[in-house]
Amino acid sequence: MRPLLLSLLLAGAASAAEPFLLKPNDVVLFLGDSNTFAGGYVAQIDAVLRTRRPTEKYTLVNLGLPSETCSGLTEKDHPFPRPDVHERLDRALAEVKPTVVFICYGMNDGIYHPFAEDRFKAYQAGVNKLVEKVRAAKARPILLTPPPFDALPVKDKTRPADADDFSYKAPFAGYDGVLRRYADWLMTLRTPDLPVIDVHAAVDRHVQERRKADPAFTFARDGIHPDAAGQALIAQAVLRGLNFPVEEVVTIPPGGGKVELPPVLLPVRLKVDPAAKAGTRYEVVADGQVIATAGAMELAGGIDLTALPRFAPVTRGRQYADAVKKQRGVVDLALLTHVGHKRPQTPQGVAVDAARKQAADMEPAGRDLAAPVTVRFELRPVEPKPGPLPVAHRGLFKHAPENTLPAFGACLELRLGFELDVRRAKDGTLVVLHDETLDRTTTGTGPVAGRTADELRRLDAGGWFHPAWAGTRVPTLAEAFEQVAARAIPGTLVAVDVKVDDDRLAADLVALARKYDVLDKVVFIGLAIESAELRKRLKAAAPQARPARLVARPDDLAAALADDTVDWVYLRWLPSPDQVRPTREKGRRIFVAGPLVAGHDPASWEKFADAAVDAILTDYPLELRQALAGR
């Protein structure tokens, strides 16, 4: 039976809404600074074209040059005058004879200073002159906005706007705002005859999204030069701007199947259609090796194969891209040296003919890596094993606005527990909000207790997170409990973080939980973990209420187990088997929170799972589940 083919290879670029902007037999010249000279994004594009368009010929030439500008500007602290692309442009065009020229300047053109109109005009003049010269050479120009400057990893080296001077060694802290302004101007030049691809926006969006989970994430450790992953993202942005499909999809039936995969160079999602059995988790097996564990809903949406670094086609993709980069680098450096430039301290290439022979000798190894491989995928149902329930802090708050019904609904859909925070509105209604004031997560200001429930309902509690969530409302506790009751999912756990207390609070909490028949799904934390008096009132309202008590140190465990107001022990430390055993014997359950588990720490999660705790409160519930899925 012939293997299923990768969807992209069957559909090709012809299925795109717009035609691919490169044409077979195009000679494509890349001009830019050190981020182009590095070669990563050019090699990635080349590798994609070789493997996804193997019957079409595209000749890519990278003549990027470190330190270069198109404005002719240099900061005082630079060790030598920055080279200006216009000094070598005519020679490059004459040597390469391109039909397409990519132009990517800007990072160095603002010379790492605050915005100034004279520097901006020099940049504009440089870009316009480049476009004119490329057109005069009968080539098609394509502009790329510069990648972002990332101040975060070099914040100790950056300078404020009123500093005496700036350079690449001591850049303006807000320099990315200058680049964004340059990029915005470039985008105004876009016409059908002058494509402009916004690399800056694409990379910046990705960085900001990744920082929701990892605030320290960066592609550029020095603020300027994207690493290999950043270069790959630039390549994807360029390909997308050329109307090349950059997400590939592999679809298999629930019974599995064979798929012919080229080296993985672009995002690839593995989907199952028709859907696998709902509520079941599966091992995804490739050629006999388990590569992932996922639920039916995840498989219907597609799991990201590129996130599996040890999956053979992903490994081949990295190896092939590296081989193409090495092969290209020999010829590109030779041509750069042959064309000539004014930059000192630059590696010298060999003679062009010798470089081309070296590159040709490298071709067989690269050709082997480029060949598609057939992979047999299988889905194996996973028998559920007892383990800690991930409890999502304030709902799935990295993916939806915190403490809202969409965040809680996502948790229910994904079979996660979730934590919510309870306060009183002015009229006594119990509402779900973390902060004492409205300012951070709603369009309101001032204390939560200063508004009635109806007034709170009129506020937007989602737009701050993302415009797509605009119109999301502050939920009442009753609405949250009603949502849990409507889904009626076995094993649901709702951790109610009590933020306020008064004489009626315990009774009101229990009454609402009883009204919606969710009392057995609720654990009371927050003020309850330290207030014996609040726990007593909860138990008085309903003996079935399940408060937790903080056990700050192992020495405090015996007292907590003797406390008849306690159903859960609340730990911020790793219990030993000798501590878990008496907890179980007393019929108590173990709820873990705090710094050991809140962050993304799979090694720590494993230790708590080995200790057989019942629930883990974390900011990363999906990652926690994935980390423990293979146990």
C-alpha positions as CSV (number, residue, x, y, z in Angstrom):
1,M,0.0,0.0,0.0
2,R,1.4,3.4,-1.0
3,P,2.3,5.5,2.1
4,L,0.1,8.6,2.8
5,L,1.9,11.7,1.6
6,L,2.4,14.8,3.7
7,S,-0.5,17.1,3.0
8,L,1.6,20.0,1.9
9,L,3.4,17.9,-0.7
10,L,0.1,16.9,-2.2
11,A,-1.5,20.3,-2.2
12,G,1.6,22.4,-3.0
13,A,1.8,26.1,-3.0
14,A,-0.9,26.3,-5.7
15,S,-3.5,25.9,-3.0
16,A,-2.4,29.1,-1.4
17,A,-4.7,32.2,-1.8
18,E,-1.9,34.0,-3.6
19,P,0.8,32.7,-6.0
20,F,4.3,32.0,-4.7
21,L,6.4,35.1,-5.3
22,L,9.5,33.3,-6.4
23,K,9.6,31.8,-9.9
24,P,11.5,28.7,-11.1
25,N,15.1,29.6,-12.2
26,D,15.1,32.8,-10.1
27,V,18.5,33.9,-8.9
28,V,17.9,35.3,-5.5
29,L,20.4,37.7,-3.8
30,F,20.2,38.4,-0.1
31,L,21.7,41.7,1.1
32,G,21.8,42.6,4.8
33,D,23.9,43.0,7.9
34,S,25.3,40.4,10.3
35,N,21.9,38.8,10.8
36,T,21.9,37.9,7.1
37,F,25.6,37.1,7.0
38,A,25.0,34.5,9.7
39,G,23.3,32.5,7.0
40,G,20.7,30.7,9.1
41,Y,17.4,32.0,7.6
42,V,18.8,31.9,4.1
43,A,19.9,28.3,4.5
44,Q,16.5,27.4,6.0
45,I,14.7,28.9,3.1
46,D,17.1,27.1,0.7
47,A,16.5,23.8,2.4
48,V,12.8,24.2,2.3
49,L,12.8,25.0,-1.4
50,R,15.1,22.0,-2.2
51,T,12.9,19.6,-0.3
52,R,9.4,21.0,-1.0
53,R,10.0,22.1,-4.6
54,P,12.6,19.5,-5.7
55,T,11.7,19.8,-9.4
56,E,12.2,23.6,-9.5
57,K,15.5,25.4,-9.5
58,Y,16.1,28.4,-7.3
59,T,19.7,29.8,-6.9
60,L,20.1,31.6,-3.6
61,V,23.1,33.8,-2.9
62,N,23.8,35.4,0.5
63,L,26.0,38.4,0.5
64,G,25.1,39.7,3.9
65,L,28.0,41.6,5.6
66,P,28.4,42.2,9.4
67,S,28.3,45.8,10.7
68,E,26.8,47.0,7.4
69,T,24.2,49.7,6.9
70,C,22.3,51.2,4.0
71,S,22.4,54.7,5.6
72,G,26.2,55.2,5.7
73,L,26.0,56.0,9.5
74,T,28.4,54.9,12.2
75,E,28.4,55.4,16.0
76,K,31.5,56.9,17.5
77,D,32.3,53.9,19.6
78,H,32.4,51.5,16.7
79,P,35.9,50.1,16.1
80,F,35.9,51.0,12.4
81,P,33.6,52.9,10.1
82,R,30.5,50.8,9.3
83,P,30.5,49.6,5.7
84,D,27.8,51.0,3.5
85,V,26.1,48.6,1.1
86,H,26.1,51.2,-1.7
87,E,29.9,50.9,-1.9
88,R,29.7,47.4,-3.2
89,L,26.1,47.2,-4.6
90,D,27.0,47.7,-8.3
91,R,29.7,45.0,-8.1
92,A,27.4,42.6,-6.3
93,L,24.6,43.1,-8.9
94,A,27.0,42.7,-11.8
95,E,28.5,39.5,-10.4
96,V,25.4,37.7,-9.3
97,K,23.0,39.0,-11.9
98,P,20.0,38.4,-9.7
99,T,16.4,38.3,-10.7
100,V,15.2,38.9,-7.1
101,V,17.0,40.9,-4.3
102,F,16.0,40.7,-0.6
103,I,17.0,43.8,1.3
104,C,17.2,43.6,5.1
105,Y,18.7,46.6,6.9
106,G,17.8,48.7,9.9
107,M,19.4,47.0,12.9
108,N,22.6,49.0,12.5
109,D,21.1,52.0,10.7
110,G,19.7,53.7,13.9
111,I,23.2,53.2,15.3
112,Y,21.6,52.1,18.6
113,H,20.6,55.7,19.5
114,P,17.2,57.1,20.3
115,F,15.1,58.1,17.3
116,A,16.3,61.1,15.4
117,E,14.8,62.5,12.2
118,D,18.2,63.0,10.5
119,R,19.1,59.3,11.0
120,F,15.7,58.2,9.9
121,K,16.0,60.3,6.7
122,A,19.4,58.7,6.0
123,Y,17.9,55.3,6.4
124,Q,14.9,56.1,4.1
125,A,17.3,57.5,1.5
126,G,19.5,54.4,1.7
127,V,16.5,52.0,1.2
128,N,15.0,54.0,-1.6
129,K,18.4,54.1,-3.4
130,L,18.7,50.3,-3.0
131,V,15.3,49.8,-4.5
132,E,16.1,52.0,-7.5
133,K,19.4,50.3,-8.2
134,V,17.9,46.8,-7.9
135,R,15.2,47.8,-10.4
136,A,17.7,49.3,-12.7
137,A,19.5,46.0,-12.7
138,K,16.2,44.4,-13.9
139,A,15.7,42.5,-10.6
140,R,12.7,42.4,-8.4
141,P,13.3,44.0,-4.9
142,I,11.7,42.5,-1.7
143,L,12.1,44.4,1.5
144,L,12.4,42.8,4.9
145,T,11.8,44.7,8.1
146,P,14.7,44.3,10.6
147,P,14.3,41.7,13.4
148,P,13.7,43.2,16.8
149,F,16.3,44.5,19.2
150,D,15.7,42.6,22.5
151,A,16.7,44.8,25.5
152,L,15.8,42.2,28.1
153,P,19.0,40.0,28.0
154,V,21.2,43.1,27.9
155,K,19.3,45.3,30.2
156,D,22.4,45.9,32.3
157,K,24.2,47.4,29.3
158,T,21.4,49.6,27.9
159,R,21.3,53.3,28.5
160,P,18.4,55.7,29.0
161,A,17.4,58.3,26.4
162,D,19.3,61.1,28.1
163,A,22.7,59.3,28.2
164,D,25.7,61.0,26.6
165,D,26.3,58.5,23.9
166,F,25.2,55.1,22.6
167,S,26.6,52.2,20.6
168,Y,26.1,48.5,19.9
169,K,28.0,47.9,23.1
170,A,25.8,50.4,25.1
171,P,22.5,50.6,23.2
172,F,19.5,52.8,23.9
173,A,17.1,50.8,26.2
174,G,14.2,51.6,23.9
175,Y,16.0,51.0,20.6
176,D,13.5,48.4,19.5
177,G,11.0,51.3,19.3
178,V,13.3,52.9,16.8
179,L,13.4,49.7,14.7
180,R,9.6,49.4,15.0
181,R,9.3,52.9,13.5
182,Y,11.7,52.0,10.7
183,A,9.7,48.8,10.1
184,D,6.4,50.7,10.1
185,W,7.8,53.0,7.4
186,L,9.0,50.1,5.3
187,M,5.5,48.6,5.4
188,T,4.1,51.8,3.9
189,L,6.2,51.2,0.8
190,R,4.4,47.9,0.1
191,T,2.8,47.6,-3.4
192,P,2.3,44.7,-5.8
193,D,5.6,45.6,-7.3
194,L,7.5,46.0,-4.0
195,P,6.7,43.3,-1.5
196,V,7.6,44.1,2.1
197,I,7.7,41.3,4.7
198,D,7.4,42.2,8.3
199,V,10.0,40.1,10.0
200,H,10.1,42.4,13.0
201,A,6.4,41.9,13.9
202,A,6.5,38.1,13.3
203,V,9.5,37.6,15.6
204,D,8.3,40.1,18.2
205,R,4.9,38.3,18.4
206,H,6.5,35.0,19.0
207,V,8.8,36.3,21.7
208,Q,5.9,38.0,23.5
209,E,3.8,34.8,23.4
210,R,6.7,32.7,24.7
211,R,7.3,35.2,27.5
212,K,3.8,34.5,28.9
213,A,5.2,31.1,30.0
214,D,8.9,32.0,30.3
215,P,9.4,35.7,31.2
216,A,13.1,35.4,30.4
217,F,12.7,33.9,27.0
218,T,14.8,35.4,24.2
219,F,16.1,34.6,20.7
220,A,19.0,37.0,21.0
221,R,21.3,36.7,24.0
222,D,23.2,39.8,22.9
223,G,19.9,41.7,22.0
224,I,20.9,41.9,18.4
225,H,21.6,38.5,16.8
226,P,18.9,35.8,16.7
227,D,20.0,32.3,17.5
228,A,19.3,29.3,15.3
229,A,15.6,29.1,16.4
230,G,15.2,32.8,15.8
231,Q,16.8,32.5,12.3
232,A,14.4,29.6,11.6
233,L,11.5,31.8,12.6
234,I,12.7,34.6,10.3
235,A,12.8,32.0,7.5
236,Q,9.2,31.1,8.2
237,A,8.2,34.8,8.2
238,V,9.9,35.3,4.9
239,L,8.3,32.2,3.3
240,R,4.9,33.2,4.6
241,G,5.4,36.6,3.1
242,L,6.2,34.9,-0.2
243,N,2.9,33.0,0.0
244,F,4.6,29.7,0.7
245,P,2.6,27.5,3.1
246,V,4.6,27.2,6.3
247,E,2.6,24.8,8.4
248,E,2.5,21.2,7.3
249,V,-0.1,18.7,8.4
250,V,0.1,14.9,8.6
251,T,-3.3,13.2,9.0
252,I,-3.7,9.6,10.0
253,P,-6.7,7.5,10.9
254,P,-7.2,6.3,14.5
255,G,-5.7,3.0,13.6
256,G,-2.5,4.6,12.5
257,G,-0.8,4.6,9.1
258,K,2.4,5.1,7.1
259,V,3.5,8.6,6.2
260,E,6.2,9.8,3.9
261,L,8.0,12.6,5.7
262,P,10.7,14.9,4.3
263,P,13.1,16.4,6.8
264,V,11.1,18.5,9.2
265,L,12.1,22.1,8.5
266,L,8.7,23.8,9.1
267,P,6.0,23.4,11.8
268,V,4.4,20.0,11.3
269,R,1.2,18.9,13.1
270,L,0.1,15.3,13.4
271,K,-3.7,15.0,13.3
272,V,-6.1,12.1,13.7
273,D,-9.2,12.0,11.5
274,P,-11.8,10.8,12.2
275,A,-11.4,11.6,15.8
276,A,-10.0,9.1,18.3
277,K,-12.2,8.0,21.2
278,A,-13.1,10.9,23.4
279,G,-11.8,10.8,27.0
280,T,-9.0,8.4,26.1
281,R,-5.3,9.2,26.2
282,Y,-3.0,7.6,23.6
283,E,0.7,6.9,23.2
284,V,1.7,8.2,19.8
285,V,4.2,5.6,18.4
286,A,6.5,6.2,15.5
287,D,8.3,3.1,14.1
288,G,7.9,1.4,17.5
289,Q,9.1,4.3,19.6
290,V,6.7,6.3,21.8
291,I,7.2,10.0,20.9
292,A,4.3,11.6,22.7
293,T,1.2,11.1,24.8
294,A,-2.0,13.0,23.9
295,G,-5.7,13.0,24.4
296,A,-8.3,12.7,21.6
297,M,-9.0,16.4,21.5
298,E,-5.3,17.2,21.3
299,L,-4.9,14.7,18.4
300,A,-7.9,16.2,16.6
301,G,-6.3,19.6,16.8
302,G,-2.9,18.3,16.0
303,I,0.2,17.7,18.0
304,D,3.4,19.6,17.1
305,L,6.0,17.1,15.8
306,T,8.6,19.8,15.7
307,A,8.5,20.0,19.5
308,L,9.8,16.4,19.6
309,P,13.6,16.9,19.1
310,R,14.4,13.2,19.2
311,F,11.8,12.3,16.5
312,A,13.9,11.1,13.5
313,P,12.6,13.4,10.8
314,V,13.1,16.4,13.2
315,T,16.7,15.3,13.7
316,R,17.1,14.9,10.0
317,G,15.6,18.4,9.4
318,R,18.2,20.0,11.7
319,Q,21.0,18.0,10.2
320,Y,19.9,18.9,6.6
321,A,19.6,22.6,7.4
322,D,23.0,22.5,8.9
323,A,24.4,20.7,5.9
324,V,22.8,23.2,3.5
325,K,24.2,26.1,5.6
326,K,27.7,24.6,5.5
327,Q,27.6,24.0,1.8
328,R,26.2,27.4,1.0
329,G,28.6,29.2,3.3
330,V,31.6,28.1,1.3
331,V,30.3,29.7,-1.9
332,D,28.7,32.7,-0.3
333,L,31.9,33.6,1.5
334,A,33.9,33.2,-1.7
335,L,31.5,35.5,-3.6
336,L,31.5,38.0,-0.8
337,T,35.3,38.1,-0.9
338,H,35.4,38.3,-4.7
339,V,32.9,41.1,-4.9
340,G,34.9,43.0,-2.2
341,H,33.9,45.3,0.7
342,K,35.3,47.8,3.1
343,R,34.9,45.8,6.4
344,P,38.1,44.8,8.1
345,Q,38.3,41.7,10.3
346,T,36.1,39.6,8.0
347,P,36.8,36.0,7.1
348,Q,38.2,35.5,3.6
349,G,36.7,33.0,1.2
350,V,38.6,30.8,-1.3
351,A,38.4,31.4,-5.0
352,V,34.9,31.1,-6.4
353,D,35.6,28.2,-8.7
354,A,37.3,26.3,-5.8
355,A,34.4,27.1,-3.5
356,R,31.9,25.7,-6.0
357,K,33.8,22.5,-6.3
358,Q,33.9,22.1,-2.5
359,A,30.1,22.7,-2.4
360,A,29.6,20.1,-5.1
361,D,31.6,17.6,-3.2
362,M,29.3,18.1,-0.2
363,E,26.1,17.5,-2.2
364,P,25.8,13.7,-1.8
365,A,25.7,13.8,2.0
366,G,23.1,16.6,1.9
367,R,21.1,14.7,-0.8
368,D,20.8,11.7,1.5
369,L,19.5,13.8,4.4
370,A,17.0,15.5,2.1
371,A,15.4,12.2,1.1
372,P,11.9,11.6,2.6
373,V,11.6,8.7,5.0
374,T,8.5,6.5,5.6
375,V,7.3,6.6,9.2
376,R,4.6,4.2,10.6
377,F,2.5,5.9,13.2
378,E,0.4,4.0,15.7
379,L,-2.0,5.1,18.5
380,R,-2.0,3.0,21.6
381,P,-4.6,3.6,24.3
382,V,-3.0,4.4,27.7
383,E,-4.5,2.8,30.8
384,P,-5.1,5.6,33.3
385,K,-2.8,5.5,36.3
386,P,-3.4,7.2,39.6
387,G,-1.3,10.3,40.0
388,P,-1.5,13.9,41.1
389,L,-4.3,16.0,39.5
390,P,-2.9,19.2,37.9
391,V,-4.8,22.2,39.4
392,A,-4.6,25.2,37.1
393,H,-3.8,28.4,39.0
394,R,-6.6,30.9,38.4
395,G,-7.8,28.6,35.6
396,L,-5.8,28.1,32.4
397,F,-4.6,31.7,32.8
398,K,-1.7,31.5,30.3
399,H,-4.3,30.7,27.6
400,A,-7.4,32.7,28.7
401,P,-8.1,35.6,31.0
402,E,-7.5,34.5,34.6
403,N,-10.5,33.8,36.9
404,T,-13.0,33.8,34.1
405,L,-15.5,31.3,32.8
406,P,-13.5,30.6,29.6
407,A,-10.4,29.8,31.7
408,F,-12.4,27.4,33.9
409,G,-14.2,25.9,30.9
410,A,-10.9,25.1,29.3
411,C,-9.8,23.3,32.5
412,L,-13.0,21.2,32.6
413,E,-12.7,20.3,28.9
414,L,-9.1,19.2,29.5
415,R,-9.9,17.3,32.7
416,L,-7.8,19.7,34.9
417,G,-8.6,20.9,38.3
418,F,-8.6,24.6,38.8
419,E,-8.2,27.2,41.5
420,L,-10.3,30.4,41.7
421,D,-10.3,33.4,44.1
422,V,-13.4,34.6,45.9
423,R,-14.3,38.1,47.1
424,R,-17.5,39.9,48.1
425,A,-19.1,42.5,45.9
426,K,-20.7,45.6,47.5
427,D,-24.1,43.9,47.6
428,G,-22.8,40.7,49.2
429,T,-22.6,38.6,46.1
430,L,-19.6,36.3,46.0
431,V,-17.6,37.1,42.9
432,V,-14.4,35.6,41.4
433,L,-11.4,38.0,41.3
434,H,-7.9,37.7,42.6
435,D,-6.9,41.2,43.4
436,E,-8.5,43.5,46.0
437,T,-8.8,46.1,43.3
438,L,-10.2,46.0,39.8
439,D,-7.4,47.8,38.0
440,R,-5.2,45.0,36.8
441,T,-7.7,42.6,35.2
442,T,-10.7,44.7,34.3
443,T,-11.6,48.0,32.8
444,G,-12.7,49.2,36.3
445,T,-10.7,50.9,39.0
446,G,-10.9,50.9,42.8
447,P,-11.8,48.1,45.2
448,V,-13.9,45.1,44.2
449,A,-15.9,45.6,47.4
450,G,-16.9,49.1,46.1
451,R,-19.1,47.7,43.2
452,T,-22.2,45.7,43.1
453,A,-22.4,42.4,41.2
454,D,-24.3,44.2,38.4
455,E,-21.7,46.9,38.2
456,L,-18.9,44.4,38.0
457,R,-20.8,42.5,35.3
458,R,-20.6,45.6,33.1
459,L,-16.8,45.6,33.2
460,D,-14.5,44.0,30.6
461,A,-12.4,41.3,32.3
462,G,-10.8,39.9,29.1
463,G,-9.5,42.6,26.9
464,W,-6.5,43.2,29.0
465,F,-5.3,39.7,28.2
466,H,-5.9,39.8,24.5
467,P,-8.4,41.7,22.2
468,A,-9.9,38.4,21.2
469,W,-11.2,38.0,24.8
470,A,-12.8,41.5,25.0
471,G,-16.3,41.3,26.5
472,T,-15.4,38.5,28.9
473,R,-17.2,39.3,32.3
474,V,-16.3,39.0,35.9
475,P,-18.0,35.8,37.0
476,T,-19.9,35.2,40.2
477,L,-19.1,32.2,42.3
478,A,-22.5,30.9,41.5
479,E,-21.8,31.0,37.8
480,A,-18.5,29.1,38.2
481,F,-20.2,26.4,40.3
482,E,-23.0,26.2,37.8
483,Q,-20.5,25.7,35.0
484,V,-18.9,22.8,37.0
485,A,-22.3,21.3,37.7
486,A,-23.4,21.5,34.0
487,R,-20.3,19.5,32.9
488,A,-20.7,16.9,35.6
489,I,-17.2,15.5,35.0
490,P,-16.0,12.8,37.4
491,G,-12.9,13.7,39.4
492,T,-13.3,17.5,39.0
493,L,-11.5,19.5,41.7
494,V,-12.1,23.2,42.4
495,A,-9.8,24.9,44.8
496,V,-11.7,27.9,46.3
497,D,-9.1,30.4,47.5
498,V,-11.0,32.4,50.1
499,K,-9.7,36.0,50.0
500,V,-12.1,37.6,52.5
501,D,-14.0,36.5,55.6
502,D,-17.0,37.7,57.5
503,D,-19.7,36.1,59.7
504,R,-21.8,34.9,56.8
505,L,-19.0,33.8,54.4
506,A,-18.7,30.1,55.4
507,A,-22.4,29.6,55.2
508,D,-22.7,31.4,51.9
509,L,-19.9,29.3,50.4
510,V,-21.4,26.0,51.5
511,A,-24.9,27.1,50.4
512,L,-23.8,27.8,46.9
513,A,-21.8,24.6,46.6
514,R,-24.8,22.6,47.8
515,K,-27.2,24.5,45.5
516,Y,-25.2,23.3,42.5
517,D,-24.3,19.9,44.0
518,V,-20.6,20.5,43.8
519,L,-19.6,20.4,47.5
520,D,-17.8,17.1,47.0
521,K,-15.7,18.7,44.2
522,V,-14.5,21.7,46.3
523,V,-11.4,22.1,48.5
524,F,-11.3,25.4,50.5
525,I,-7.9,27.1,50.6
526,G,-6.8,30.7,51.0
527,L,-7.7,32.1,54.4
528,A,-9.0,28.6,55.3
529,I,-5.6,27.1,55.4
530,E,-4.5,29.2,58.4
531,S,-7.8,30.1,60.1
532,A,-9.1,27.3,62.4
533,E,-12.1,29.4,63.1
534,L,-13.1,29.6,59.4
535,R,-12.6,25.9,59.0
536,K,-14.9,25.3,62.0
537,R,-17.6,27.5,60.4
538,L,-17.3,25.7,57.1
539,K,-17.7,22.3,58.9
540,A,-20.6,23.7,60.9
541,A,-22.3,24.7,57.7
542,A,-21.8,21.2,56.3
543,P,-19.8,18.4,57.7
544,Q,-19.1,17.3,54.1
545,A,-17.2,20.6,53.4
546,R,-13.5,19.9,52.8
547,P,-11.2,22.6,54.1
548,A,-7.4,22.4,53.8
549,R,-4.9,23.3,56.5
550,L,-1.4,24.6,55.9
551,V,1.3,22.3,57.2
552,A,4.2,24.7,57.0
553,R,6.9,22.2,58.2
554,P,7.0,18.4,58.5
555,D,6.9,18.8,62.3
556,D,3.4,20.3,62.0
557,L,1.9,17.3,60.2
558,A,0.8,15.4,63.3
559,A,-1.2,18.3,64.6
560,A,-2.9,18.8,61.3
561,L,-3.9,15.1,61.1
562,A,-5.4,15.4,64.6
563,D,-7.5,18.4,63.6
564,D,-11.1,17.4,62.8
565,T,-11.6,20.5,60.7
566,V,-9.1,19.2,58.1
567,D,-9.8,17.1,55.0
568,W,-6.8,18.2,53.0
569,V,-3.2,19.0,54.2
570,Y,-1.7,21.9,52.3
571,L,2.0,21.4,51.7
572,R,4.8,23.6,50.2
573,W,7.4,20.9,50.7
574,L,8.1,17.3,49.5
575,P,6.7,14.7,51.8
576,S,8.5,11.4,52.5
577,P,6.7,8.0,52.4
578,D,6.7,8.0,56.2
579,Q,4.7,11.3,56.1
580,V,2.3,10.2,53.3
581,R,1.4,6.9,55.0
582,P,-0.2,8.4,58.2
583,T,-1.9,11.0,56.1
584,R,-3.6,8.3,54.1
585,E,-4.4,6.3,57.2
586,K,-6.2,9.3,58.6
587,G,-8.2,9.6,55.4
588,R,-6.7,13.0,54.5
589,R,-5.6,14.1,51.0
590,I,-2.5,16.0,50.0
591,F,-2.6,19.4,48.2
592,V,0.7,20.8,47.1
593,A,1.4,24.4,46.2
594,G,4.3,26.9,46.3
595,P,7.6,27.5,44.5
596,L,8.6,23.9,44.2
597,V,5.7,23.2,41.8
598,A,4.3,26.5,40.6
599,G,6.9,27.0,37.9
600,H,7.9,24.8,35.0
601,D,9.9,22.2,36.8
602,P,9.3,18.6,35.5
603,A,12.0,17.1,37.8
604,S,10.3,18.5,40.9
605,W,6.8,17.4,39.6
606,E,8.2,13.9,39.2
607,K,9.3,13.8,42.8
608,F,5.9,14.9,44.1
609,A,4.2,12.3,41.8
610,D,6.5,9.7,43.2
611,A,5.4,10.8,46.7
612,A,1.8,10.1,45.7
613,V,0.3,13.5,46.5
614,D,-3.2,14.1,45.3
615,A,-3.2,17.5,43.7
616,I,-0.6,20.0,42.5
617,L,-1.4,23.7,42.1
618,T,0.7,25.1,39.3
619,D,1.0,27.8,36.6
620,Y,1.8,25.1,34.1
621,P,-0.9,22.4,34.3
622,L,-0.7,21.2,30.7
623,E,3.1,20.9,31.0
624,L,2.7,19.1,34.3
625,R,0.3,16.6,32.7
626,Q,2.5,16.0,29.8
627,A,5.6,15.5,32.0
628,L,3.7,12.8,34.0
629,A,1.9,11.3,31.1
630,G,4.3,8.5,30.5
631,R,4.4,7.3,34.1
